[in-house]
Amino acid sequence: MIHKSRLLVAALICLTLIFINGNSFAANGGSFELTGDVIEYDSVQGIMIAQGNVRLTQDGAVMTGANAQYNTKSKEAFITGGVHYSKDDLSLAAGQVRSFQDNHLIAEGDAVLTKGQNTLHGPQIDYYADRQYALITSGARLDMPDGSMTADQLEAFIAEDRAVGAGSVHIVSSARNLDATAQQAVFYGIKGSQDAPGKIVLTGSPRVVQDGNVLTGNTMTIYLDEKALDAQGRTKLIVKPQQ
């Protein structure tokens, strides 16, 4: 049976383990709450459908959108219409988001994930909340405070402030007058410790152009806290003549 929140508040309180306050559903214990302009609940299937100004709150995480469907049995959710997810200082925005087991989020449609000073972009972002891990399998971009990195695929280990880009890696920094390419790049964010300076390690035919000078090698490291490069292996430097 499908219940409409505006009409059957008393019946829902009696027949289900979900209570309704206005146009909202909240699970016992208050760990889950779904609000919207109109909400329907199928107590047999365990499916909630919310329309208009949807807000889903659970364990400190908040997700908003235009429409939502949530299955209380499988813990699967589907939110559409300018979706925005936030928890602590992490935010995720996309055209639509699917959620599985209250942990795995699949954001599709110009997905953008922001954590601190770094922002991930992609047509689709898979995010696992328990591991703080994000994966973009095509058209990935990482925006950093003084530049950006694009790659065919990008993995972000958010708790470690580390990201791995693979395939057609391209790094651009106007602040450093730097342009770099490689097949793989590992980004280590600045931790605020002298023992762990921020850097990007390039492998797979890396090539760096800075101030008109060209440097190649087997492995190259770009240090983020200073305008410095380090090359290892068969290194070649082409220096731009002074004008």
C-alpha positions as CSV (number, residue, x, y, z in Angstrom):
1,M,0.0,0.0,0.0
2,I,1.2,3.5,-0.8
3,H,0.8,6.1,1.9
4,K,0.7,9.9,1.3
5,S,2.2,11.8,4.2
6,R,-0.3,14.6,4.2
7,L,-3.3,12.3,4.5
8,L,-2.3,9.2,6.5
9,V,0.0,10.5,9.3
10,A,-1.9,8.6,12.0
11,A,-2.1,5.4,10.0
12,L,1.6,5.4,9.3
13,I,2.5,5.8,12.9
14,C,0.4,2.8,13.8
15,L,1.3,0.5,10.9
16,T,5.1,1.1,10.3
17,L,8.3,1.6,12.2
18,I,8.8,4.9,10.5
19,F,7.4,8.1,12.0
20,I,6.4,11.2,10.1
21,N,6.7,14.8,11.2
22,G,5.0,17.1,8.7
23,N,6.3,15.9,5.3
24,S,9.3,13.9,6.5
25,F,10.2,10.4,7.4
26,A,12.7,9.5,10.1
27,A,13.9,6.0,11.1
28,N,13.9,5.0,14.7
29,G,16.9,6.4,16.5
30,G,17.0,9.4,14.2
31,S,20.0,8.2,12.1
32,F,17.9,8.6,8.8
33,E,15.5,11.3,7.8
34,L,13.9,12.2,4.4
35,T,12.0,15.4,3.8
36,G,10.3,16.8,0.8
37,D,7.2,18.8,-0.4
38,V,5.4,15.5,-1.1
39,I,6.4,12.1,0.2
40,E,4.8,8.7,-0.6
41,Y,5.7,5.5,1.3
42,D,5.0,1.9,0.2
43,S,5.2,0.0,3.5
44,V,5.1,-3.4,1.7
45,Q,8.0,-2.7,-0.6
46,G,9.8,-0.3,1.8
47,I,10.1,2.4,-0.8
48,M,9.9,6.1,-0.2
49,I,9.4,8.6,-3.0
50,A,10.0,12.3,-2.3
51,Q,9.3,15.2,-4.6
52,G,10.3,18.9,-4.3
53,N,13.0,20.3,-2.1
54,V,14.2,16.9,-1.1
55,R,16.6,16.6,1.8
56,L,18.1,13.2,3.0
57,T,20.1,13.2,6.2
58,Q,22.0,10.3,7.7
59,D,24.9,9.9,10.1
60,G,26.0,13.5,9.6
61,A,25.8,13.4,5.8
62,V,23.3,15.6,4.0
63,M,22.1,15.1,0.4
64,T,19.6,17.5,-1.3
65,G,17.9,17.5,-4.7
66,A,14.7,17.9,-6.6
67,N,13.4,14.2,-6.4
68,A,14.5,11.1,-4.5
69,Q,13.6,7.5,-4.1
70,Y,14.9,5.4,-1.1
71,N,14.5,1.7,-0.5
72,T,14.6,1.1,3.3
73,K,15.2,-2.7,2.7
74,S,18.2,-2.5,0.3
75,K,19.4,0.9,1.5
76,E,19.6,2.1,-2.1
77,A,18.8,5.7,-3.0
78,F,18.4,7.6,-6.3
79,I,18.4,11.4,-6.1
80,T,18.0,13.7,-9.2
81,G,17.9,17.4,-10.0
82,G,20.9,19.4,-8.9
83,V,22.1,17.0,-6.3
84,H,24.4,18.2,-3.6
85,Y,26.0,15.9,-0.9
86,S,28.1,17.1,2.0
87,K,29.7,15.6,5.1
88,D,32.2,17.5,7.3
89,D,34.4,19.4,4.8
90,L,33.8,17.2,1.8
91,S,31.1,18.1,-0.8
92,L,29.9,16.4,-4.0
93,A,27.6,17.9,-6.6
94,A,26.2,16.3,-9.8
95,G,23.1,16.0,-11.9
96,Q,22.1,12.8,-10.2
97,V,23.4,10.5,-7.5
98,R,22.8,6.8,-6.7
99,S,23.6,5.5,-3.3
100,F,24.2,1.9,-2.3
101,Q,24.3,0.6,1.3
102,D,24.5,4.1,2.6
103,N,28.2,4.1,1.5
104,H,28.9,3.9,-2.2
105,L,27.8,7.0,-4.2
106,I,27.8,7.2,-8.0
107,A,27.5,10.8,-9.1
108,E,26.7,11.4,-12.7
109,G,26.5,14.6,-14.8
110,D,29.3,17.1,-14.4
111,A,30.2,15.6,-11.1
112,V,32.4,17.8,-8.8
113,L,34.0,16.6,-5.5
114,T,35.7,19.1,-3.3
115,K,37.9,18.4,-0.2
116,G,39.8,21.2,1.3
117,Q,41.7,23.1,-1.4
118,N,41.5,20.3,-4.0
119,T,38.6,19.6,-6.4
120,L,37.9,16.6,-8.6
121,H,35.9,16.9,-11.8
122,G,34.5,14.1,-14.1
123,P,31.4,12.9,-16.0
124,Q,31.0,10.3,-13.3
125,I,32.6,10.0,-9.8
126,D,32.4,6.9,-7.7
127,Y,32.9,7.7,-4.0
128,Y,33.2,5.3,-1.1
129,A,32.5,7.1,2.2
130,D,33.9,4.4,4.5
131,R,37.3,4.5,2.7
132,Q,37.2,8.1,1.6
133,Y,38.1,6.9,-1.8
134,A,37.0,8.4,-5.2
135,L,37.4,7.0,-8.7
136,I,37.0,8.7,-12.1
137,T,37.4,6.4,-15.0
138,S,37.3,9.0,-17.9
139,G,37.8,12.7,-18.5
140,A,39.2,13.3,-15.0
141,R,40.6,16.6,-13.7
142,L,42.1,17.6,-10.4
143,D,42.2,21.3,-9.6
144,M,45.0,22.2,-7.1
145,P,45.7,25.6,-5.5
146,D,48.2,26.6,-8.2
147,G,47.3,24.4,-11.2
148,S,45.4,21.4,-12.6
149,M,46.0,17.8,-13.6
150,T,44.0,15.9,-16.2
151,A,44.1,12.2,-16.9
152,D,42.1,9.3,-18.5
153,Q,41.6,7.9,-15.0
154,L,42.1,9.3,-11.5
155,E,42.0,7.7,-8.1
156,A,41.8,9.9,-5.0
157,F,42.8,8.6,-1.6
158,I,41.2,11.5,0.3
159,A,42.3,10.7,3.8
160,E,45.9,10.4,2.7
161,D,45.7,13.6,0.6
162,R,47.0,11.6,-2.4
163,A,45.8,11.1,-6.0
164,V,46.9,8.9,-8.8
165,G,46.3,9.8,-12.4
166,A,46.9,7.3,-15.3
167,G,46.8,7.7,-19.0
168,S,47.6,10.9,-21.0
169,V,48.4,12.9,-17.8
170,H,48.7,16.6,-18.4
171,I,49.6,19.1,-15.7
172,V,49.4,22.9,-16.2
173,S,50.4,25.6,-13.7
174,S,50.4,29.2,-14.8
175,A,51.7,30.3,-11.4
176,R,54.8,28.2,-12.1
177,N,54.8,28.8,-15.9
178,L,54.9,25.0,-16.1
179,D,53.4,22.4,-18.5
180,A,54.1,18.7,-17.9
181,T,53.0,15.4,-19.5
182,A,53.4,11.7,-18.5
183,Q,51.6,8.4,-18.6
184,Q,51.2,8.4,-14.8
185,A,51.3,10.9,-12.0
186,V,51.0,10.6,-8.2
187,F,50.0,13.7,-6.4
188,Y,50.9,14.1,-2.7
189,G,49.2,17.1,-1.0
190,I,51.0,19.5,1.3
191,K,50.6,18.0,4.8
192,G,51.9,21.1,6.7
193,S,54.9,19.1,7.8
194,Q,58.5,19.6,6.7
195,D,58.9,15.9,6.5
196,A,56.1,15.6,4.0
197,P,56.3,18.4,1.4
198,G,53.7,18.4,-1.4
199,K,54.9,17.0,-4.7
200,I,53.8,15.3,-7.9
201,V,55.8,12.3,-9.2
202,L,55.7,11.7,-12.9
203,T,56.5,8.4,-14.7
204,G,56.0,7.0,-18.1
205,S,57.9,9.3,-20.6
206,P,57.6,12.4,-18.4
207,R,58.3,15.7,-20.0
208,V,58.3,19.1,-18.2
209,V,58.4,22.5,-19.8
210,Q,59.1,25.4,-17.4
211,D,60.1,28.9,-18.3
212,G,60.8,27.6,-21.8
213,N,63.2,25.0,-20.6
214,V,62.5,21.3,-21.4
215,L,63.4,18.5,-19.1
216,T,62.8,14.7,-19.7
217,G,63.7,11.6,-17.7
218,N,62.5,8.3,-16.4
219,T,61.0,9.7,-13.2
220,M,60.4,13.4,-12.5
221,T,59.3,15.1,-9.3
222,I,57.6,18.5,-9.1
223,Y,57.8,20.0,-5.6
224,L,54.7,22.0,-4.7
225,D,56.2,24.1,-1.9
226,E,58.9,25.5,-4.1
227,K,59.7,26.1,-7.7
228,A,61.9,23.0,-8.1
229,L,62.1,19.9,-10.2
230,D,64.0,16.6,-9.7
231,A,64.8,14.1,-12.5
232,Q,66.0,10.6,-12.3
233,G,67.2,8.1,-14.9
234,R,68.1,9.1,-18.5
235,T,67.8,12.8,-18.1
236,K,67.8,15.4,-20.9
237,L,67.6,19.1,-20.4
238,I,67.1,21.6,-23.2
239,V,67.7,25.2,-22.0
240,K,65.9,28.1,-23.7
241,P,68.5,30.7,-24.8
242,Q,68.3,34.0,-23.0
243,Q,66.9,36.8,-25.1
